[in-house]
Amino acid sequence: MSTQKIVFIGIRNKVCLICSVIANRQTEKDHVCWKNWSGPSTAMESDAVVEELLYLEKVHHIRCTRLVGDGDANTIAKCKERVPYGGRILRVEWANHAVRRYGRTFQELLGNTTRFSGPIGIMI
């Protein structure tokens, strides 16, 4: 936090474009394959976050106790399950996500309810 520099980037790729081209043309070519994930796409985020927390503790001796995210319960559950100090990790919901969800719900309420629609509805 004090250096304002990135200390970890976790990348998960399910597809390698070069491998796809090779498979379609049925040829062989040596290349650096970037495919490194075979699990479900929904588990990518939680796996990367767990890897990050383990890396920060091992390399930099940092234990993150607050996780800012989009409120995905799966990510927090995986952190609590696979990180040694996972029981102390708290979820802090990302402000943009919360505001966007609030705004979308408010618009649905205005559109679906005749009581609040029109010029005499809720004044903002």
DSSP file with accessible surface (Angstrom, degrees, kcal/mol):
  #  RESIDUE AA STRUCTURE BP1 BP2  ACC     N-H-->O    O-->H-N    N-H-->O    O-->H-N    TCO  KAPPA ALPHA  PHI   PSI    X-CA   Y-CA   Z-CA
    1    1 A M              0   0  201      0, 0.0     3,-0.1     0, 0.0     0, 0.0   0.000 360.0 360.0 360.0 -36.5    0.0    0.0    0.0
    2    2 A S        +     0   0  122      1,-0.2     0, 0.0     2,-0.1     0, 0.0   0.828 360.0  42.7 -73.3 -27.9    2.8    2.4    0.8
    3    3 A T  S    S-     0   0   85      2,-0.1    -1,-0.2     1,-0.0     3,-0.1   0.667  93.8-141.9 -89.3 -17.0    4.6    1.9   -2.6
    4    4 A Q        +     0   0  161      1,-0.2     2,-0.3    -3,-0.1    -2,-0.1   0.815  57.4 131.2  58.4  31.8    1.4    2.0   -4.7
    5    5 A K        -     0   0  158      2,-0.0     2,-0.3     0, 0.0    -1,-0.2  -0.839  66.5-104.2-114.3 153.9    2.8   -0.8   -6.9
    6    6 A I        +     0   0  135     -2,-0.3     3,-0.1     1,-0.1     0, 0.0  -0.583  33.0 179.3 -74.9 130.3    1.3   -4.1   -8.0
    7    7 A V        +     0   0   68     -2,-0.3     2,-0.3     1,-0.3    -1,-0.1   0.568  64.4  20.8-108.8 -12.8    2.8   -7.0   -6.1
    8    8 A F        -     0   0   38      2,-0.0     2,-0.4    48,-0.0    -1,-0.3  -0.972  50.6-174.1-158.0 139.2    0.8   -9.9   -7.7
    9    9 A I        -     0   0  117     -2,-0.3     2,-0.5    -3,-0.1    -3,-0.0  -0.984  11.8-162.1-133.1 123.1   -1.1  -10.7  -10.8
   10   10 A G        -     0   0   31     -2,-0.4     2,-0.4     2,-0.0    38,-0.1  -0.928   9.6-171.1-107.3 122.4   -2.9  -14.0  -11.2
   11   11 A I        -     0   0   99     -2,-0.5     2,-0.4    37,-0.1    -2,-0.0  -0.950   7.4-173.9-118.2 131.9   -3.9  -15.1  -14.7
   12   12 A R        -     0   0   38     -2,-0.4     2,-0.4    25,-0.0    23,-0.1  -0.992   5.2-177.4-123.9 124.9   -6.1  -18.0  -15.6
   13   13 A N        +     0   0   56     -2,-0.4    23,-1.8    21,-0.2    24,-1.6  -0.987  16.7 179.6-124.8 126.9   -6.6  -19.0  -19.3
   14   14 A K  S    S+     0   0   77     -2,-0.4     2,-0.4    21,-0.2    -1,-0.1   0.613  73.2  50.2 -93.4 -16.9   -8.8  -21.8  -20.5
   15   15 A V        -     0   0  101     19,-0.1     2,-0.5     4,-0.0    -1,-0.1  -0.965  58.9-161.4-128.8 138.9   -8.0  -21.3  -24.2
   16   16 A C     >  -     0   0    8     -2,-0.4     4,-2.1     1,-0.1     5,-0.1  -0.984  10.9-155.7-115.6 117.8   -4.8  -21.0  -26.2
   17   17 A L  H  > S+     0   0  134     -2,-0.5     4,-2.3     1,-0.2     5,-0.2   0.896  94.4  51.9 -61.3 -39.8   -5.4  -19.4  -29.6
   18   18 A I  H  > S+     0   0   67      1,-0.2     4,-2.6     2,-0.2    -1,-0.2   0.924 108.8  50.3 -65.1 -42.3   -2.3  -21.1  -31.1
   19   19 A C  H  > S+     0   0   48      1,-0.2     4,-2.5     2,-0.2    -1,-0.2   0.896 109.7  52.1 -61.1 -39.0   -3.4  -24.5  -29.8
   20   20 A S  H  X S+     0   0   46     -4,-2.1     4,-2.1     2,-0.2    -2,-0.2   0.920 110.6  46.6 -64.2 -43.8   -6.9  -23.9  -31.4
   21   21 A V  H  X S+     0   0   56     -4,-2.3     4,-2.3     2,-0.2     5,-0.2   0.924 112.8  50.0 -64.3 -43.5   -5.4  -23.0  -34.8
   22   22 A I  H  X>S+     0   0   29     -4,-2.6     5,-1.6     1,-0.2     4,-1.0   0.918 110.8  49.6 -61.7 -41.9   -3.1  -26.0  -34.6
   23   23 A A  H  <5S+     0   0   66     -4,-2.5    -1,-0.2     1,-0.2    -2,-0.2   0.895 111.4  48.8 -65.3 -39.8   -6.0  -28.3  -33.8
   24   24 A N  H  <5S+     0   0  138     -4,-2.1    -1,-0.2     1,-0.2    -2,-0.2   0.873 118.7  38.5 -68.3 -38.0   -8.1  -26.9  -36.7
   25   25 A R  H  <5S-     0   0  182     -4,-2.3    -1,-0.2    -5,-0.2    -2,-0.2   0.509 103.3-132.8 -89.3  -7.3   -5.3  -27.3  -39.2
   26   26 A Q  T  <5 +     0   0  179     -4,-1.0     2,-0.3    -5,-0.2    -3,-0.2   0.911  62.6 126.5  53.6  47.5   -4.1  -30.6  -37.7
   27   27 A T      < -     0   0   75     -5,-1.6     2,-0.4    -6,-0.1    -1,-0.2  -0.755  56.2-122.0-120.8 173.7   -0.5  -29.5  -37.7
   28   28 A E        +     0   0  193     -2,-0.3     2,-0.3    -3,-0.1    -5,-0.0  -0.960  30.5 165.2-121.8 140.7    2.1  -29.3  -35.1
   29   29 A K        -     0   0  140     -2,-0.4     2,-0.4     2,-0.0    -7,-0.1  -0.967  34.8-123.3-152.8 132.8    4.1  -26.3  -34.0
   30   30 A D        +     0   0  164     -2,-0.3     2,-0.3     2,-0.0    -2,-0.0  -0.629  49.1 146.0 -76.5 131.2    6.2  -25.7  -30.9
   31   31 A H        -     0   0   60     -2,-0.4     2,-0.8     2,-0.0    -2,-0.0  -0.977  56.8 -92.9-155.7 166.6    4.9  -22.7  -29.0
   32   32 A V        -     0   0  102     -2,-0.3     2,-0.5     2,-0.0   -14,-0.1  -0.799  44.6-146.0 -85.3 112.9    4.6  -21.3  -25.5
   33   33 A C        -     0   0   59     -2,-0.8   -17,-0.1     1,-0.1    -3,-0.0  -0.717  15.2-168.4 -87.0 128.1    1.1  -22.4  -24.4
   34   34 A W        +     0   0  171     -2,-0.5     2,-0.5   -22,-0.0   -21,-0.2   0.425  50.8 116.8 -94.8  -0.4   -0.7  -19.9  -22.1
   35   35 A K        +     0   0  113      1,-0.2   -21,-0.2   -21,-0.1   -19,-0.1  -0.572  25.2 149.5 -71.8 119.2   -3.5  -22.4  -21.2
   36   36 A N        +     0   0   90    -23,-1.8     2,-0.4    -2,-0.5   -22,-0.2   0.201  47.6  69.4-136.4  15.2   -3.2  -22.9  -17.5
   37   37 A W        +     0   0   41    -24,-1.6    -1,-0.1     1,-0.1     4,-0.0  -0.983  33.8 162.7-142.0 128.3   -6.7  -23.6  -16.3
   38   38 A S        +     0   0  116     -2,-0.4    -1,-0.1    -3,-0.1     3,-0.1   0.423  55.0  91.8-120.6  -3.0   -9.0  -26.5  -16.9
   39   39 A G  S    S-     0   0   23      1,-0.2     5,-0.1     2,-0.1     2,-0.1  -0.073  91.6 -60.2 -80.7-173.8  -11.5  -26.0  -14.1
   40   40 A P    >   -     0   0   77      0, 0.0     3,-1.4     0, 0.0     4,-0.3  -0.369  43.2-123.4 -69.5 148.8  -14.8  -24.2  -14.4
   41   41 A S  G >  S+     0   0   72      1,-0.3     3,-1.3     2,-0.2     4,-0.5   0.817 109.0  63.7 -61.5 -31.7  -14.7  -20.5  -15.3
   42   42 A T  G 3  S+     0   0  111      1,-0.3     4,-0.4     2,-0.1    -1,-0.3   0.717  99.6  54.0 -68.0 -19.4  -16.6  -19.5  -12.1
   43   43 A A  G <> S+     0   0   20     -3,-1.4     4,-2.1     1,-0.2    -1,-0.3   0.498  84.6  86.9 -92.4  -4.0  -13.7  -20.9  -10.0
   44   44 A M  H <> S+     0   0   41     -3,-1.3     4,-2.3    -4,-0.3     5,-0.2   0.934  88.4  47.6 -60.8 -49.0  -11.0  -18.8  -11.7
   45   45 A E  H  > S+     0   0   80     -4,-0.5     4,-2.4     1,-0.2     5,-0.2   0.945 113.3  46.2 -60.9 -49.0  -11.4  -15.7   -9.5
   46   46 A S  H  > S+     0   0    2     -4,-0.4     4,-2.4     1,-0.2    -1,-0.2   0.901 112.2  51.4 -65.1 -37.2  -11.4  -17.6   -6.2
   47   47 A D  H  X S+     0   0   31     -4,-2.1     4,-2.5     1,-0.2    -1,-0.2   0.923 111.0  48.0 -65.1 -41.9   -8.4  -19.6   -7.2
   48   48 A A  H  X S+     0   0   18     -4,-2.3     4,-2.4     2,-0.2    -2,-0.2   0.902 111.7  49.7 -66.2 -39.5   -6.4  -16.5   -8.2
   49   49 A V  H  X S+     0   0   19     -4,-2.4     4,-2.6     2,-0.2    -2,-0.2   0.925 111.3  48.6 -66.3 -42.7   -7.3  -14.7   -4.9
   50   50 A V  H  X S+     0   0    0     -4,-2.4     4,-2.5     2,-0.2     5,-0.2   0.936 111.5  50.2 -62.2 -44.4   -6.2  -17.7   -2.8
   51   51 A E  H  X S+     0   0   84     -4,-2.5     4,-2.4     1,-0.2    -2,-0.2   0.914 110.9  50.3 -59.3 -41.1   -3.0  -17.9   -4.8
   52   52 A E  H  X S+     0   0   63     -4,-2.4     4,-2.9     2,-0.2     5,-0.2   0.935 110.1  48.4 -63.0 -46.5   -2.4  -14.2   -4.1
   53   53 A L  H  X S+     0   0    4     -4,-2.6     4,-1.9     1,-0.2    -1,-0.2   0.913 113.5  47.1 -63.2 -41.4   -3.0  -14.5   -0.4
   54   54 A L  H  X S+     0   0   66     -4,-2.5     4,-2.4    -5,-0.2    -1,-0.2   0.905 113.3  49.6 -65.8 -39.6   -0.7  -17.5   -0.1
   55   55 A Y  H  X>S+     0   0   83     -4,-2.4     4,-3.0    -5,-0.2     5,-0.7   0.934 109.5  50.4 -63.7 -47.6    2.0  -15.6   -2.2
   56   56 A L  H  X5S+     0   0    8     -4,-2.9     6,-2.0     1,-0.2     4,-1.0   0.891 113.6  45.9 -60.9 -38.5    1.8  -12.4   -0.1
   57   57 A E  H  X5S+     0   0   40     -4,-1.9     4,-0.7     4,-0.3    -1,-0.2   0.935 118.4  41.1 -70.2 -43.3    2.2  -14.4    3.1
   58   58 A K  H  <5S+     0   0  171     -4,-2.4    -2,-0.2    -5,-0.2    -3,-0.2   0.936 127.6  26.9 -72.0 -46.5    5.0  -16.5    1.9
   59   59 A V  H  <5S+     0   0   69     -4,-3.0    -3,-0.2    -5,-0.2    -2,-0.1   0.912 136.4  22.7 -86.7 -46.6    7.1  -13.9    0.0
   60   60 A H  H  <<S-     0   0   80     -4,-1.0    -3,-0.2    -5,-0.7    -2,-0.1   0.419  94.3-125.3-104.4  -2.8    6.3  -10.6    1.6
   61   61 A H     <  +     0   0  160     -4,-0.7     2,-0.4    -5,-0.3    -4,-0.3   0.888  61.7 143.7  57.2  42.6    5.1  -11.8    5.1
   62   62 A I        -     0   0   78     -6,-2.0     2,-0.6    -9,-0.1    -1,-0.2  -0.947  37.7-161.2-114.8 131.2    1.8  -10.0    4.7
   63   63 A R        -     0   0  122     -2,-0.4     2,-0.5    -3,-0.1    -9,-0.1  -0.952  10.8-151.3-112.1 114.2   -1.5  -11.3    5.9
   64   64 A C        +     0   0   39     -2,-0.6    24,-0.1     1,-0.1     3,-0.1  -0.735  18.4 175.6 -85.2 124.1   -4.5   -9.6    4.3
   65   65 A T        +     0   0   55     -2,-0.5    25,-2.9     1,-0.1     2,-0.4   0.449  64.7  58.9-108.1  -3.2   -7.5   -9.6    6.6
   66   66 A R  E     -a   90   0A 155     23,-0.2     2,-0.6     2,-0.0    25,-0.2  -0.995  63.3-164.9-129.2 131.0   -9.8   -7.6    4.4
   67   67 A L  E     -a   91   0A  28     23,-3.0    25,-2.9    -2,-0.4     2,-0.6  -0.950   6.2-157.2-118.9 112.6  -10.9   -8.7    0.9
   68   68 A V  E     +a   92   0A  94     -2,-0.6     2,-0.3    23,-0.2    25,-0.2  -0.790  39.3 125.0 -89.9 124.0  -12.5   -6.0   -1.3
   69   69 A G  E    S-a   93   0A  21     23,-1.9    25,-3.5    -2,-0.6    28,-0.1  -0.860  71.9 -73.7-158.9-166.3  -14.5   -7.7   -4.0
   70   70 A D  S    S-     0   0   61     -2,-0.3    23,-0.1    23,-0.2    -2,-0.1   0.254  75.4 -95.9 -91.6  11.1  -17.9   -8.0   -5.7
   71   71 A G        +     0   0   24      1,-0.2     2,-0.6    21,-0.2    22,-0.1   0.668  64.0 164.4  87.1  16.1  -19.5  -10.0   -3.0
   72   72 A D     >  -     0   0   52      1,-0.2     4,-1.3     2,-0.1     3,-0.4  -0.553  25.1-160.4 -70.5 113.9  -18.9  -13.4   -4.4
   73   73 A A  H  > S+     0   0   64     -2,-0.6     4,-2.4     1,-0.2    -1,-0.2   0.818  86.7  63.2 -67.4 -28.6  -19.5  -15.8   -1.6
   74   74 A N  H  > S+     0   0   60      1,-0.2     4,-2.4     2,-0.2    -1,-0.2   0.893 100.4  52.2 -63.5 -40.0  -17.5  -18.6   -3.3
   75   75 A T  H  > S+     0   0    6     -3,-0.4     4,-2.2     2,-0.2    -1,-0.2   0.938 111.5  45.3 -63.5 -47.1  -14.3  -16.5   -3.2
   76   76 A I  H  X S+     0   0   20     -4,-1.3     4,-2.6     1,-0.2     5,-0.2   0.918 112.2  52.3 -64.0 -41.5  -14.6  -15.9    0.6
   77   77 A A  H  X S+     0   0   50     -4,-2.4     4,-1.8     1,-0.2    -2,-0.2   0.924 110.2  47.8 -62.0 -43.0  -15.4  -19.5    1.2
   78   78 A K  H  X S+     0   0   63     -4,-2.4     4,-2.7     2,-0.2     5,-0.3   0.889 111.4  51.2 -65.4 -38.5  -12.4  -20.7   -0.7
   79   79 A C  H  X S+     0   0    0     -4,-2.2     4,-2.1     1,-0.2     7,-0.2   0.935 111.3  46.9 -63.7 -45.3  -10.1  -18.2    1.1
   80   80 A K  H  < S+     0   0  105     -4,-2.6     7,-0.2     1,-0.2    -1,-0.2   0.835 117.1  45.5 -65.7 -29.9  -11.4  -19.4    4.5
   81   81 A E  H  < S+     0   0  136     -4,-1.8    -2,-0.2    -5,-0.2    -1,-0.2   0.887 124.6  26.7 -80.4 -39.9  -10.9  -23.0    3.4
   82   82 A R  H  < S+     0   0  108     -4,-2.7    -3,-0.2    -5,-0.1    -2,-0.2   0.584 102.3  79.4-107.9 -12.6   -7.5  -22.9    1.8
   83   83 A V  S >< S-     0   0    6     -4,-2.1     3,-2.2    -5,-0.3     4,-0.2  -0.852  75.6-133.9 -98.7 132.1   -5.6  -20.0    3.5
   84   84 A P  T 3  S+     0   0  100      0, 0.0     3,-0.3     0, 0.0    -1,-0.1   0.846 107.8  35.4 -54.5 -37.7   -4.2  -20.8    7.0
   85   85 A Y  T >  S+     0   0    7      1,-0.2     3,-2.2     2,-0.1     4,-0.2   0.124  82.1 125.6-101.8  22.7   -5.5  -17.6    8.6
   86   86 A G  G X   +     0   0    1     -3,-2.2     3,-1.6     1,-0.3    -1,-0.2   0.744  59.1  69.5 -57.1 -27.3   -8.7  -17.6    6.4
   87   87 A G  G 3  S+     0   0   68     -3,-0.3    -1,-0.3     1,-0.3    -2,-0.1   0.725  97.8  52.6 -65.6 -18.6  -11.0  -17.4    9.4
   88   88 A R  G <  S+     0   0  149     -3,-2.2     2,-0.4   -24,-0.1    -1,-0.3   0.407  82.8 109.9 -97.1   2.3   -9.9  -13.8   10.0
   89   89 A I    <   -     0   0    3     -3,-1.6     2,-0.4    -4,-0.2   -23,-0.2  -0.670  51.6-161.7 -84.1 127.8  -10.6  -12.6    6.5
   90   90 A L  E     -a   66   0A  94    -25,-2.9   -23,-3.0    -2,-0.4     2,-0.5  -0.854  15.4-126.7-107.6 144.8  -13.5  -10.2    6.2
   91   91 A R  E     -a   67   0A 125     -2,-0.4     2,-0.5   -25,-0.2   -23,-0.2  -0.774  20.4-170.6 -92.1 128.0  -15.3   -9.3    3.0
   92   92 A V  E     -a   68   0A  61    -25,-2.9   -23,-1.9    -2,-0.5     2,-0.2  -0.982  24.4-128.9-116.3 118.7  -15.6   -5.7    2.1
   93   93 A E  E     -a   69   0A  63     -2,-0.5   -23,-0.2   -25,-0.2     2,-0.2  -0.487  25.6-107.8 -74.5 137.9  -18.0   -5.1   -0.8
   94   94 A W     >  -     0   0  112    -25,-3.5     4,-2.2    -2,-0.2     3,-0.2  -0.414  24.3-137.3 -64.2 126.8  -16.6   -3.0   -3.7
   95   95 A A  H  > S+     0   0   69      1,-0.2     4,-2.7     2,-0.2     5,-0.3   0.899 100.0  53.0 -59.6 -43.2  -18.4    0.3   -3.6
   96   96 A N  H  > S+     0   0  101      1,-0.2     4,-2.5     2,-0.2    -1,-0.2   0.907 110.1  48.6 -60.0 -41.4  -19.0    0.6   -7.3
   97   97 A H  H  > S+     0   0   43     -3,-0.2     4,-2.5     2,-0.2    -1,-0.2   0.928 112.5  47.7 -65.2 -44.0  -20.6   -2.8   -7.4
   98   98 A A  H  X S+     0   0   35     -4,-2.2     4,-2.4     2,-0.2    -2,-0.2   0.922 113.9  46.5 -65.0 -42.6  -22.9   -2.0   -4.5
   99   99 A V  H  X S+     0   0   99     -4,-2.7     4,-2.9     2,-0.2     5,-0.2   0.921 112.8  49.7 -67.3 -41.8  -23.9    1.4   -6.0
  100  100 A R  H  X S+     0   0  119     -4,-2.5     4,-2.4    -5,-0.3    -2,-0.2   0.927 112.3  47.6 -63.4 -42.9  -24.6   -0.1   -9.4
  101  101 A R  H  X S+     0   0  108     -4,-2.5     4,-2.3    -5,-0.2    -1,-0.2   0.911 112.7  49.6 -64.7 -40.5  -26.7   -2.9   -7.9
  102  102 A Y  H  X S+     0   0  165     -4,-2.4     4,-2.4    -5,-0.2    -2,-0.2   0.937 111.9  48.2 -62.3 -46.3  -28.6   -0.4   -5.8
  103  103 A G  H  X S+     0   0   31     -4,-2.9     4,-2.3     2,-0.2    -2,-0.2   0.904 111.4  49.4 -62.6 -41.7  -29.2    1.8   -8.9
  104  104 A R  H  X S+     0   0  131     -4,-2.4     4,-2.2     2,-0.2    -1,-0.2   0.925 112.3  47.9 -64.8 -43.1  -30.4   -1.1  -11.0
  105  105 A T  H  X S+     0   0   81     -4,-2.3     4,-2.2     1,-0.2    -2,-0.2   0.903 110.8  51.9 -64.8 -39.8  -32.8   -2.3   -8.3
  106  106 A F  H  X S+     0   0   44     -4,-2.4     4,-2.3     1,-0.2    -2,-0.2   0.920 109.4  49.4 -63.6 -42.6  -34.2    1.2   -7.9
  107  107 A Q  H  X S+     0   0  125     -4,-2.3     4,-2.3     1,-0.2    -1,-0.2   0.895 110.1  51.1 -64.7 -39.3  -34.8    1.5  -11.6
  108  108 A E  H  X S+     0   0  105     -4,-2.2     4,-2.4     2,-0.2    -1,-0.2   0.901 108.8  51.9 -63.6 -39.7  -36.6   -1.8  -11.6
  109  109 A L  H  X S+     0   0   73     -4,-2.2     4,-1.2     1,-0.2     7,-0.2   0.933 111.3  46.8 -62.1 -44.2  -38.8   -0.7   -8.7
  110  110 A L  H  < S+     0   0   34     -4,-2.3    -1,-0.2     1,-0.2    -2,-0.2   0.895 116.5  44.1 -64.4 -40.2  -39.7    2.5  -10.6
  111  111 A G  H  < S+     0   0   62     -4,-2.3    -2,-0.2     1,-0.2    -1,-0.2   0.829 117.0  43.3 -76.6 -29.5  -40.5    0.6  -13.8
  112  112 A N  H  < S+     0   0  135     -4,-2.4     2,-0.5    -5,-0.2    -1,-0.2   0.589 103.3  69.5 -94.2 -11.5  -42.4   -2.2  -12.3
  113  113 A T    >X  -     0   0   46     -4,-1.2     3,-0.7    -5,-0.2     4,-0.6  -0.926  58.4-162.3-116.1 119.7  -44.6   -0.3   -9.8
  114  114 A T  G >4 S+     0   0  128     -2,-0.5     3,-0.5     1,-0.2    -1,-0.1   0.814  89.7  65.7 -68.6 -26.4  -47.4    2.0  -11.0
  115  115 A R  G 34 S+     0   0  198      1,-0.2    -1,-0.2     6,-0.0    -5,-0.1   0.843 109.9  35.6 -63.9 -33.6  -47.5    3.7   -7.7
  116  116 A F  G <4 S+     0   0   53     -3,-0.7     6,-0.9    -7,-0.2    -1,-0.2   0.457 100.6  96.3-100.7  -2.5  -43.9    5.1   -8.1
  117  117 A S    <<  +     0   0   55     -4,-0.6     3,-0.3    -3,-0.5    -6,-0.1  -0.447  64.2  31.0 -89.5 164.7  -44.0    5.8  -11.9
  118  118 A G  S >  S-     0   0   56      1,-0.2     3,-1.5     2,-0.1     4,-0.0  -0.203 106.4 -48.5  86.1-177.0  -44.7    9.0  -13.8
  119  119 A P  T 3  S+     0   0  126      0, 0.0    -1,-0.2     0, 0.0    -2,-0.0   0.727 134.9  50.0 -69.5 -21.0  -44.2   12.6  -12.9
  120  120 A I  T 3  S+     0   0  159     -3,-0.3     3,-0.1     3,-0.0    -2,-0.1   0.290  92.1 100.6-101.2  14.3  -45.7   12.3   -9.4
  121  121 A G  S <  S-     0   0   14     -3,-1.5     2,-0.2     1,-0.2    -4,-0.2   0.347  89.8 -26.5 -73.4-149.3  -43.6    9.3   -8.4
  122  122 A I        -     0   0   67     -6,-0.9     2,-0.5     1,-0.1    -1,-0.2  -0.455  64.0-137.7 -68.4 129.6  -40.5    9.4   -6.3
  123  123 A M              0   0  159     -2,-0.2    -1,-0.1    -3,-0.1    -3,-0.0  -0.810 360.0 360.0 -90.5 124.8  -38.7   12.7   -6.4
  124  124 A I              0   0  172     -2,-0.5    -2,-0.0     0, 0.0     0, 0.0  -0.826 360.0 360.0-104.2 360.0  -35.0   12.3   -6.7
